[in-house]
Amino acid sequence: MRSEELDSVVEIQQLVPGKSTAGQPMTTWQLAFTCWASVLDLSGNQYIASGASRNSVVSSIKVRYDERLLPTMRVKHDGGIYDIESILRSKDRRWMTLMCKKGVSNG
């Protein structure tokens, strides 16, 4: 992949522990870093959960190799939230492909 194919800026977010205004422990998603990426939707599904119709999309997000990326993080792109299912690293450590699902969790 050539770098000019990375045509989208994405936000990489991580869960950070904190406290609510009432002092209760809680976790929130915060920006870890931004990077250029190529986002490709591969397939979509529609299913019934708890009596409601839901949609999910399986996506591939290709980014430059970055040691900071972890499977526990998520990607935000064009208002959509992508949960990282797995990270595939290239042998030459130049690229990472994030296999993601969009529309499954509530964030």
MMTF fields as JSON, N, C-alpha, C and O atoms, coordinates in Angstrom:
{
  "mmtfVersion": "1.0.0",
  "mmtfProducer": "UNKNOWN",
  "numBonds": 427,
  "numAtoms": 428,
  "numGroups": 107,
  "numChains": 1,
  "numModels": 1,
  "chainsPerModel": [1],
  "groupsPerChain": [107],
  "chainIdList": ["A"],
  "bondAtomList": [4, 2, 8, 6, 12, 10, 16, 14, 20, 18, 24, 22, 28, 26, 32, 30, 36, 34, 40, 38, 44, 42, 48, 46, 52, 50, 56, 54, 60, 58, 64, 62, 68, 66, 72, 70, 76, 74, 80, 78, 84, 82, 88, 86, 92, 90, 96, 94, 100, 98, 104, 102, 108, 106, 112, 110, 116, 114, 120, 118, 124, 122, 128, 126, 132, 130, 136, 134, 140, 138, 144, 142, 148, 146, 152, 150, 156, 154, 160, 158, 164, 162, 168, 166, 172, 170, 176, 174, 180, 178, 184, 182, 188, 186, 192, 190, 196, 194, 200, 198, 204, 202, 208, 206, 212, 210, 216, 214, 220, 218, 224, 222, 228, 226, 232, 230, 236, 234, 240, 238, 244, 242, 248, 246, 252, 250, 256, 254, 260, 258, 264, 262, 268, 266, 272, 270, 276, 274, 280, 278, 284, 282, 288, 286, 292, 290, 296, 294, 300, 298, 304, 302, 308, 306, 312, 310, 316, 314, 320, 318, 324, 322, 328, 326, 332, 330, 336, 334, 340, 338, 344, 342, 348, 346, 352, 350, 356, 354, 360, 358, 364, 362, 368, 366, 372, 370, 376, 374, 380, 378, 384, 382, 388, 386, 392, 390, 396, 394, 400, 398, 404, 402, 408, 406, 412, 410, 416, 414, 420, 418, 424, 422],
  "bondOrderList": [1, 1, 1, 1, 1, 1, 1, 1, 1, 1, 1, 1, 1, 1, 1, 1, 1, 1, 1, 1, 1, 1, 1, 1, 1, 1, 1, 1, 1, 1, 1, 1, 1, 1, 1, 1, 1, 1, 1, 1, 1, 1, 1, 1, 1, 1, 1, 1, 1, 1, 1, 1, 1, 1, 1, 1, 1, 1, 1, 1, 1, 1, 1, 1, 1, 1, 1, 1, 1, 1, 1, 1, 1, 1, 1, 1, 1, 1, 1, 1, 1, 1, 1, 1, 1, 1, 1, 1, 1, 1, 1, 1, 1, 1, 1, 1, 1, 1, 1, 1, 1, 1, 1, 1, 1, 1],
  "groupList": [{"groupName": "MET", "atomNameList": ["N", "CA", "C", "O"], "elementList": ["N", "C", "C", "O"], "formalChargeList": [0, 0, 0, 0], "bondAtomList": [1, 0, 2, 1, 3, 2], "bondOrderList": [1, 1, 2], "singleLetterCode": "M", "chemCompType": "L-PEPTIDE LINKING"}, {"groupName": "ARG", "atomNameList": ["N", "CA", "C", "O"], "elementList": ["N", "C", "C", "O"], "formalChargeList": [0, 0, 0, 0], "bondAtomList": [1, 0, 2, 1, 3, 2], "bondOrderList": [1, 1, 2], "singleLetterCode": "R", "chemCompType": "L-PEPTIDE LINKING"}, {"groupName": "SER", "atomNameList": ["N", "CA", "C", "O"], "elementList": ["N", "C", "C", "O"], "formalChargeList": [0, 0, 0, 0], "bondAtomList": [1, 0, 2, 1, 3, 2], "bondOrderList": [1, 1, 2], "singleLetterCode": "S", "chemCompType": "L-PEPTIDE LINKING"}, {"groupName": "GLU", "atomNameList": ["N", "CA", "C", "O"], "elementList": ["N", "C", "C", "O"], "formalChargeList": [0, 0, 0, 0], "bondAtomList": [1, 0, 2, 1, 3, 2], "bondOrderList": [1, 1, 2], "singleLetterCode": "E", "chemCompType": "L-PEPTIDE LINKING"}, {"groupName": "LEU", "atomNameList": ["N", "CA", "C", "O"], "elementList": ["N", "C", "C", "O"], "formalChargeList": [0, 0, 0, 0], "bondAtomList": [1, 0, 2, 1, 3, 2], "bondOrderList": [1, 1, 2], "singleLetterCode": "L", "chemCompType": "L-PEPTIDE LINKING"}, {"groupName": "ASP", "atomNameList": ["N", "CA", "C", "O"], "elementList": ["N", "C", "C", "O"], "formalChargeList": [0, 0, 0, 0], "bondAtomList": [1, 0, 2, 1, 3, 2], "bondOrderList": [1, 1, 2], "singleLetterCode": "D", "chemCompType": "L-PEPTIDE LINKING"}, {"groupName": "VAL", "atomNameList": ["N", "CA", "C", "O"], "elementList": ["N", "C", "C", "O"], "formalChargeList": [0, 0, 0, 0], "bondAtomList": [1, 0, 2, 1, 3, 2], "bondOrderList": [1, 1, 2], "singleLetterCode": "V", "chemCompType": "L-PEPTIDE LINKING"}, {"groupName": "ILE", "atomNameList": ["N", "CA", "C", "O"], "elementList": ["N", "C", "C", "O"], "formalChargeList": [0, 0, 0, 0], "bondAtomList": [1, 0, 2, 1, 3, 2], "bondOrderList": [1, 1, 2], "singleLetterCode": "I", "chemCompType": "L-PEPTIDE LINKING"}, {"groupName": "GLN", "atomNameList": ["N", "CA", "C", "O"], "elementList": ["N", "C", "C", "O"], "formalChargeList": [0, 0, 0, 0], "bondAtomList": [1, 0, 2, 1, 3, 2], "bondOrderList": [1, 1, 2], "singleLetterCode": "Q", "chemCompType": "L-PEPTIDE LINKING"}, {"groupName": "PRO", "atomNameList": ["N", "CA", "C", "O"], "elementList": ["N", "C", "C", "O"], "formalChargeList": [0, 0, 0, 0], "bondAtomList": [1, 0, 2, 1, 3, 2], "bondOrderList": [1, 1, 2], "singleLetterCode": "P", "chemCompType": "L-PEPTIDE LINKING"}, {"groupName": "GLY", "atomNameList": ["N", "CA", "C", "O"], "elementList": ["N", "C", "C", "O"], "formalChargeList": [0, 0, 0, 0], "bondAtomList": [1, 0, 2, 1, 3, 2], "bondOrderList": [1, 1, 2], "singleLetterCode": "G", "chemCompType": "PEPTIDE LINKING"}, {"groupName": "LYS", "atomNameList": ["N", "CA", "C", "O"], "elementList": ["N", "C", "C", "O"], "formalChargeList": [0, 0, 0, 0], "bondAtomList": [1, 0, 2, 1, 3, 2], "bondOrderList": [1, 1, 2], "singleLetterCode": "K", "chemCompType": "L-PEPTIDE LINKING"}, {"groupName": "THR", "atomNameList": ["N", "CA", "C", "O"], "elementList": ["N", "C", "C", "O"], "formalChargeList": [0, 0, 0, 0], "bondAtomList": [1, 0, 2, 1, 3, 2], "bondOrderList": [1, 1, 2], "singleLetterCode": "T", "chemCompType": "L-PEPTIDE LINKING"}, {"groupName": "ALA", "atomNameList": ["N", "CA", "C", "O"], "elementList": ["N", "C", "C", "O"], "formalChargeList": [0, 0, 0, 0], "bondAtomList": [1, 0, 2, 1, 3, 2], "bondOrderList": [1, 1, 2], "singleLetterCode": "A", "chemCompType": "L-PEPTIDE LINKING"}, {"groupName": "TRP", "atomNameList": ["N", "CA", "C", "O"], "elementList": ["N", "C", "C", "O"], "formalChargeList": [0, 0, 0, 0], "bondAtomList": [1, 0, 2, 1, 3, 2], "bondOrderList": [1, 1, 2], "singleLetterCode": "W", "chemCompType": "L-PEPTIDE LINKING"}, {"groupName": "PHE", "atomNameList": ["N", "CA", "C", "O"], "elementList": ["N", "C", "C", "O"], "formalChargeList": [0, 0, 0, 0], "bondAtomList": [1, 0, 2, 1, 3, 2], "bondOrderList": [1, 1, 2], "singleLetterCode": "F", "chemCompType": "L-PEPTIDE LINKING"}, {"groupName": "CYS", "atomNameList": ["N", "CA", "C", "O"], "elementList": ["N", "C", "C", "O"], "formalChargeList": [0, 0, 0, 0], "bondAtomList": [1, 0, 2, 1, 3, 2], "bondOrderList": [1, 1, 2], "singleLetterCode": "C", "chemCompType": "L-PEPTIDE LINKING"}, {"groupName": "ASN", "atomNameList": ["N", "CA", "C", "O"], "elementList": ["N", "C", "C", "O"], "formalChargeList": [0, 0, 0, 0], "bondAtomList": [1, 0, 2, 1, 3, 2], "bondOrderList": [1, 1, 2], "singleLetterCode": "N", "chemCompType": "L-PEPTIDE LINKING"}, {"groupName": "TYR", "atomNameList": ["N", "CA", "C", "O"], "elementList": ["N", "C", "C", "O"], "formalChargeList": [0, 0, 0, 0], "bondAtomList": [1, 0, 2, 1, 3, 2], "bondOrderList": [1, 1, 2], "singleLetterCode": "Y", "chemCompType": "L-PEPTIDE LINKING"}, {"groupName": "HIS", "atomNameList": ["N", "CA", "C", "O"], "elementList": ["N", "C", "C", "O"], "formalChargeList": [0, 0, 0, 0], "bondAtomList": [1, 0, 2, 1, 3, 2], "bondOrderList": [1, 1, 2], "singleLetterCode": "H", "chemCompType": "L-PEPTIDE LINKING"}],
  "groupTypeList": [0, 1, 2, 3, 3, 4, 5, 2, 6, 6, 3, 7, 8, 8, 4, 6, 9, 10, 11, 2, 12, 13, 10, 8, 9, 0, 12, 12, 14, 8, 4, 13, 15, 12, 16, 14, 13, 2, 6, 4, 5, 4, 2, 10, 17, 8, 18, 7, 13, 2, 10, 13, 2, 1, 17, 2, 6, 6, 2, 2, 7, 11, 6, 1, 18, 5, 3, 1, 4, 4, 9, 12, 0, 1, 6, 11, 19, 5, 10, 10, 7, 18, 5, 7, 3, 2, 7, 4, 1, 2, 11, 5, 1, 1, 14, 0, 12, 4, 0, 16, 11, 11, 10, 6, 2, 17, 10],
  "groupIdList": [1, 2, 3, 4, 5, 6, 7, 8, 9, 10, 11, 12, 13, 14, 15, 16, 17, 18, 19, 20, 21, 22, 23, 24, 25, 26, 27, 28, 29, 30, 31, 32, 33, 34, 35, 36, 37, 38, 39, 40, 41, 42, 43, 44, 45, 46, 47, 48, 49, 50, 51, 52, 53, 54, 55, 56, 57, 58, 59, 60, 61, 62, 63, 64, 65, 66, 67, 68, 69, 70, 71, 72, 73, 74, 75, 76, 77, 78, 79, 80, 81, 82, 83, 84, 85, 86, 87, 88, 89, 90, 91, 92, 93, 94, 95, 96, 97, 98, 99, 100, 101, 102, 103, 104, 105, 106, 107],
  "secStructList": [7, 7, 4, 4, 4, 7, 7, 3, 3, 3, 3, 3, 3, 3, 3, 3, 3, 3, 3, 7, 6, 6, 1, 7, 3, 3, 3, 3, 3, 3, 3, 3, 3, 3, 3, 3, 3, 3, 3, 3, 3, 3, 3, 3, 3, 3, 3, 3, 3, 6, 6, 3, 3, 3, 3, 3, 3, 3, 3, 3, 3, 3, 3, 3, 7, 7, 6, 6, 7, 7, 6, 6, 7, 3, 3, 3, 3, 6, 6, 3, 3, 3, 3, 3, 3, 3, 3, 3, 3, 7, 6, 6, 1, 1, 3, 3, 3, 3, 3, 3, 3, 3, 1, 1, 1, 7, 7],
  "xCoordList": [0.847, 0.0, 0.885, 1.88, 0.507, 1.238, 0.607, -0.587, 1.418, 0.939, -0.183, -0.999, -0.241, -1.308, -2.675, -3.704, -2.689, -3.946, -4.546, -5.703, -3.772, -4.282, -5.018, -4.415, -6.326, -7.084, -8.004, -8.747, -7.969, -8.858, -8.072, -7.144, -8.444, -7.872, -8.823, -10.018, -8.286, -9.099, -8.589, -7.42, -9.486, -9.119, -8.981, -9.86, -7.889, -7.714, -8.024, -7.408, -8.98, -9.414, -9.119, -9.095, -8.891, -8.64, -9.502, -9.896, -9.794, -10.566, -9.668, -8.565, -10.153, -9.381, -10.234, -11.378, -9.676, -10.441, -10.544, -9.635, -11.648, -11.856, -12.96, -13.316, -13.504, -14.592, -15.687, -15.422, -16.92, -18.059, -18.107, -17.339, -19.012, -19.149, -19.595, -19.377, -20.226, -20.645, -19.525, -19.703, -18.38, -17.245, -17.202, -16.338, -18.124, -18.164, -17.14, -16.944, -16.487, -15.533, -16.257, -17.338, -15.651, -16.203, -15.072, -14.002, -15.314, -14.326, -14.931, -16.134, -14.091, -14.535, -13.546, -12.373, -14.045, -13.192, -12.549, -13.239, -11.22, -10.49, -9.566, -9.127, -9.288, -8.404, -6.999, -6.415, -6.457, -5.07, -4.171, -3.142, -4.577, -3.852, -4.685, -5.67, -4.298, -4.933, -3.899, -2.695, -4.378, -3.459, -4.207, -5.437, -3.45, -4.018, -4.317, -3.567, -5.415, -5.823, -6.581, -7.021, -6.719, -7.581, -8.678, -8.394, -9.934, -11.066, -11.871, -12.304, -12.067, -12.79, -13.824, -13.465, -15.11, -16.168, -16.212, -16.321, -16.128, -16.046, -17.389, -17.709, -18.184, -19.488, -20.389, -19.926, -21.674, -22.635, -23.642, -23.933, -24.174, -25.175, -26.287, -26.08, -27.464, -28.581, -29.071, -29.229, -29.314, -29.75, -30.716, -30.835, -31.398, -32.352, -31.701, -31.252, -31.649, -31.121, -32.065, -32.375, -32.521, -33.451, -34.684, -35.183, -35.165, -36.379, -36.204, -37.178, -34.998, -34.75, -33.829, -32.943, -34.043, -33.202, -31.907, -31.943, -30.752, -29.455, -28.664, -28.886, -27.752, -26.877, -25.433, -25.079, -24.611, -23.175, -22.428, -22.899, -21.275, -20.44, -19.042, -18.47, -18.493, -17.114, -16.246, -16.509, -15.204, -14.363, -12.888, -12.472, -12.12, -10.671, -10.118, -10.44, -9.295, -8.69, -7.183, -6.602, -6.549, -5.108, -4.415, -4.786, -3.399, -2.642, -1.15, -0.755, -0.345, 1.092, 1.365, 0.615, 2.425, 2.773, 2.962, 3.675, 2.329, 2.418, 2.305, 1.275, 3.361, 3.402, 2.335, 1.986, 1.809, 0.812, -0.544, -1.344, -0.819, -2.124, -2.309, -1.448, -3.45, -3.782, -5.189, -6.021, -5.47, -6.817, -7.898, -9.085, -7.513, -8.487, -8.951, -9.847, -8.365, -8.725, -9.869, -10.315, -10.342, -11.364, -11.022, -10.191, -11.666, -11.406, -12.68, -13.772, -12.535, -13.658, -13.367, -12.304, -14.349, -14.172, -15.522, -16.478, -15.618, -16.851, -18.071, -19.148, -17.903, -19.006, -19.301, -20.138, -18.644, -18.846, -17.792, -16.656, -18.182, -17.265, -16.972, -17.892, -15.699, -15.255, -14.544, -13.533, -15.066, -14.42, -13.351, -13.64, -12.129, -11.03, -11.171, -11.15, -11.315, -11.423, -10.042, -9.764, -9.178, -7.814, -6.922, -7.395, -5.631, -4.639, -3.7, -3.064, -3.621, -2.722, -1.527, -1.686, -0.339, 0.881, 1.607, 1.716, 2.101, 2.858, 4.228, 4.745, 4.812, 6.116, 7.208, 8.105, 7.126, 8.169, 7.918, 8.676, 6.859, 6.515, 6.284, 6.64, 5.692, 5.367, 3.885, 3.508, 3.031, 1.585, 0.93, 1.459, -0.238, -1.093, -2.499, -2.967, -3.167, -4.55, -5.407, -5.248, -6.315, -7.207, -8.501, -9.206, -8.818, -10.075, -11.087, -10.923, -12.139, -13.064, -14.512, -14.859, -15.352, -16.808, -17.389, -16.976, -18.354, -19.021, -20.51, -21.116, -21.092, -22.513, -22.928, -24.122, -21.952, -22.282, -22.432, -23.432, -21.463, -21.509, -22.047, -22.211, -22.313, -22.816, -21.696, -21.954, -20.478, -19.346, -18.763, -17.795],
  "yCoordList": [-1.182, 0.0, 1.235, 1.309, 2.187, 3.446, 4.424, 4.345, 5.343, 6.266, 7.173, 7.631, 7.442, 8.304, 7.615, 8.27, 6.297, 5.585, 5.75, 5.392, 6.289, 6.587, 7.919, 8.985, 7.848, 9.038, 9.569, 10.522, 8.973, 9.398, 9.596, 8.842, 10.608, 10.795, 10.138, 10.43, 9.249, 8.558, 8.892, 9.231, 8.789, 8.959, 7.584, 6.736, 7.363, 6.143, 6.52, 7.428, 5.82, 6.132, 4.967, 3.807, 5.313, 4.295, 4.545, 5.679, 3.49, 3.612, 4.133, 3.628, 5.154, 5.763, 5.75, 6.202, 5.228, 5.25, 6.668, 7.482, 6.941, 8.257, 8.18, 7.097, 9.333, 9.398, 10.309, 11.296, 9.96, 10.788, 12.012, 12.119, 12.933, 14.135, 13.786, 14.564, 12.61, 12.157, 11.394, 10.939, 11.254, 10.573, 9.072, 8.38, 8.563, 7.139, 6.794, 7.568, 5.633, 5.244, 4.963, 4.374, 5.389, 5.15, 5.21, 5.753, 4.656, 4.735, 5.508, 5.435, 6.247, 7.018, 6.809, 6.507, 6.976, 6.888, 8.242, 9.261, 8.259, 9.497, 9.296, 8.184, 10.396, 10.374, 9.967, 10.571, 8.942, 8.535, 9.224, 9.803, 9.153, 9.834, 9.781, 9.046, 10.549, 10.498, 9.998, 10.135, 9.421, 8.965, 8.87, 8.892, 8.765, 8.571, 7.098, 6.239, 6.806, 5.421, 5.247, 6.212, 3.993, 3.605, 2.739, 1.665, 3.196, 2.494, 1.812, 2.455, 0.507, -0.274, -1.146, -1.994, -0.94, -1.787, -3.062, -3.002, -4.224, -5.499, -6.199, -6.748, -6.186, -6.852, -6.289, -5.629, -6.553, -6.075, -7.145, -8.029, -7.063, -8.012, -7.258, -6.169, -7.851, -7.334, -8.477, -9.603, -8.185, -9.241, -8.67, -7.453, -9.55, -9.158, -9.409, -10.521, -8.382, -8.513, -7.807, -6.631, -8.511, -7.963, -7.355, -6.315, -8.005, -7.563, -6.394, -5.948, -5.889, -4.755, -5.185, -6.019, -4.615, -4.897, -4.093, -2.887, -4.768, -4.103, -4.406, -5.428, -3.53, -3.716, -3.743, -3.058, -4.516, -4.488, -4.521, -5.098, -3.902, -3.84, -4.315, -3.848, -5.235, -5.684, -4.815, -4.684, -4.221, -3.285, -3.607, -4.221, -3.175, -3.279, -1.85, -1.065, -1.527, -0.192, -0.372, -0.973, 0.15, -0.001, 1.295, 2.378, 1.173, 2.323, 1.993, 0.838, 3.025, 2.796, 2.093, 2.257, 1.322, 0.568, 1.511, 2.509, 1.197, 2.032, 1.136, 0.497, 1.09, 0.245, 0.616, -0.212, 1.832, 2.266, 1.606, 1.566, 1.092, 0.487, -0.829, -1.708, -0.959, -2.166, -2.63, -1.81, -3.927, -4.422, -3.899, -3.986, -3.365, -2.821, -1.419, -0.871, -0.84, 0.504, 0.443, -0.64, 1.61, 1.686, 2.816, 3.67, 2.817, 3.814, 4.615, 4.052, 5.933, 6.809, 7.417, 7.994, 7.272, 7.779, 8.227, 7.452, 9.432, 9.978, 9.747, 9.408, 9.929, 9.775, 8.337, 8.098, 7.379, 5.967, 5.47, 5.946, 4.497, 3.893, 2.467, 1.681, 2.138, 0.824, 0.137, 0.637, -1.002, -1.792, -2.66, -3.384, -2.598, -3.386, -4.831, -5.111, -5.741, -7.171, -7.823, -8.66, -7.435, -7.97, -7.027, -6.202, -7.172, -6.349, -7.286, -8.156, -7.097, -7.885, -7.013, -5.938, -7.475, -6.702, -7.281, -8.497, -6.39, -6.866, -7.36, -6.932, -8.26, -8.823, -7.761, -7.837, -6.788, -5.76, -4.616, -3.646, -4.725, -3.74, -2.344, -1.338, -2.297, -1.01, -0.696, 0.472, -1.733, -1.547, -2.39, -3.418, -1.929, -2.699, -2.656, -1.601, -3.793, -3.849, -4.146, -5.177, -3.231, -3.392, -4.011, -3.396, -5.199, -5.853, -5.394, -5.655, -4.707, -4.021, -4.376, -4.875, -4.1, -4.179, -2.836, -2.222, -2.395, -1.126, -1.409, -2.198, -0.749, -0.864, -1.95, -2.193, -2.621, -3.722, -3.245, -3.554, -2.5, -2.055, -0.643, 0.039, -0.226, 1.131, 2.055, 3.157, 1.62, 2.485, 2.595, 3.331],
  "zCoordList": [0.0, 0.0, 0.0, 0.721, -0.811, -0.859, 0.133, 0.421, 0.648, 1.675, 1.175, 1.975, -0.13, -0.64, -0.588, -0.75, -0.362, -0.217, 1.174, 1.395, 2.112, 3.447, 3.34, 3.473, 3.097, 2.736, 3.831, 3.597, 5.017, 6.096, 7.381, 7.673, 8.145, 9.473, 10.465, 10.477, 11.297, 12.299, 13.693, 13.879, 14.665, 16.064, 16.693, 16.54, 17.394, 18.174, 19.619, 20.177, 20.218, 21.571, 22.503, 22.094, 23.788, 24.801, 26.02, 26.289, 26.754, 27.986, 29.095, 29.308, 29.802, 30.878, 32.144, 32.124, 33.258, 34.5, 35.053, 34.89, 35.7, 36.293, 37.319, 37.783, 37.673, 38.638, 38.111, 37.424, 38.445, 38.063, 38.968, 39.924, 38.659, 39.495, 40.908, 41.836, 41.081, 42.418, 43.124, 44.254, 42.47, 43.075, 42.83, 43.37, 42.02, 41.718, 40.634, 39.697, 40.758, 39.706, 38.392, 38.379, 37.296, 35.969, 34.951, 35.227, 33.793, 32.714, 31.553, 31.306, 30.845, 29.69, 28.549, 28.768, 27.332, 26.152, 25.923, 25.872, 25.783, 25.512, 24.317, 24.021, 23.648, 22.489, 22.911, 23.812, 22.259, 22.484, 21.456, 21.804, 20.176, 19.099, 17.829, 17.759, 16.836, 15.517, 14.513, 14.729, 13.418, 12.376, 11.048, 11.012, 9.968, 8.64, 8.449, 8.914, 7.763, 7.58, 6.274, 5.649, 5.885, 4.781, 5.388, 5.918, 5.317, 5.927, 4.831, 3.874, 4.976, 3.979, 4.688, 5.506, 4.377, 4.906, 4.077, 2.853, 4.74, 4.041, 3.919, 2.865, 4.993, 4.952, 6.031, 6.962, 5.901, 6.881, 7.232, 6.426, 8.441, 8.919, 9.617, 10.153, 9.602, 10.367, 11.239, 10.767, 12.525, 13.421, 14.455, 14.599, 15.167, 16.196, 17.554, 17.833, 18.394, 19.752, 20.702, 20.513, 21.716, 22.713, 22.047, 22.478, 21.005, 20.336, 19.39, 18.785, 19.245, 18.348, 17.214, 17.4, 16.056, 14.903, 15.016, 15.258, 14.838, 14.911, 13.651, 13.0, 13.313, 12.16, 12.63, 13.59, 11.971, 12.241, 10.914, 9.934, 10.9, 9.713, 10.086, 11.071, 9.311, 9.495, 8.596, 7.4, 9.182, 8.444, 8.62, 9.603, 7.643, 7.678, 7.659, 6.768, 8.638, 8.713, 8.679, 9.583, 7.634, 7.471, 7.886, 7.436, 8.753, 9.255, 9.206, 9.046, 9.347, 9.477, 10.805, 11.768, 10.85, 12.053, 13.238, 13.133, 14.357, 15.554, 16.783, 16.998, 17.585, 18.784, 19.804, 20.645, 19.755, 20.739, 20.547, 21.482, 19.364, 19.076, 19.814, 19.763, 20.508, 21.247, 20.877, 20.49, 20.988, 20.667, 21.611, 21.293, 22.75, 23.706, 23.325, 23.969, 22.305, 21.866, 20.862, 20.485, 20.432, 19.392, 18.442, 18.751, 17.285, 16.251, 16.019, 15.944, 15.904, 15.566, 14.199, 13.969, 13.288, 11.928, 11.384, 11.405, 10.908, 10.32, 11.217, 10.728, 12.507, 13.448, 13.829, 14.7, 13.21, 13.536, 14.503, 14.503, 15.337, 16.293, 15.837, 15.61, 15.704, 15.273, 16.439, 16.93, 16.88, 17.921, 17.272, 16.319, 17.769, 17.213, 17.684, 18.883, 16.728, 17.028, 17.061, 17.92, 16.12, 16.081, 15.287, 14.506, 15.505, 14.806, 14.055, 14.651, 12.74, 11.898, 11.541, 10.963, 11.882, 11.624, 10.411, 10.261, 9.547, 8.384, 8.83, 9.863, 8.049, 8.412, 8.483, 9.321, 7.612, 7.568, 8.553, 8.582, 9.36, 10.389, 9.802, 10.415, 8.623, 8.017, 8.163, 8.258, 8.183, 8.2, 9.271, 9.693, 9.703, 10.597, 10.014, 9.587, 9.998, 9.561, 10.78, 11.432, 11.077, 12.211, 11.707, 10.907, 12.154, 11.815, 12.854, 14.045, 12.4, 13.31, 13.026, 11.956, 14.029, 13.858, 14.251, 15.234, 13.464, 13.729, 13.95, 13.226, 14.966, 15.195, 16.157, 16.333, 16.795, 17.695, 19.123, 19.772, 19.627, 21.029, 21.113, 20.102, 22.31, 22.535, 22.984, 23.468, 22.829, 23.029, 24.351, 24.539]
}
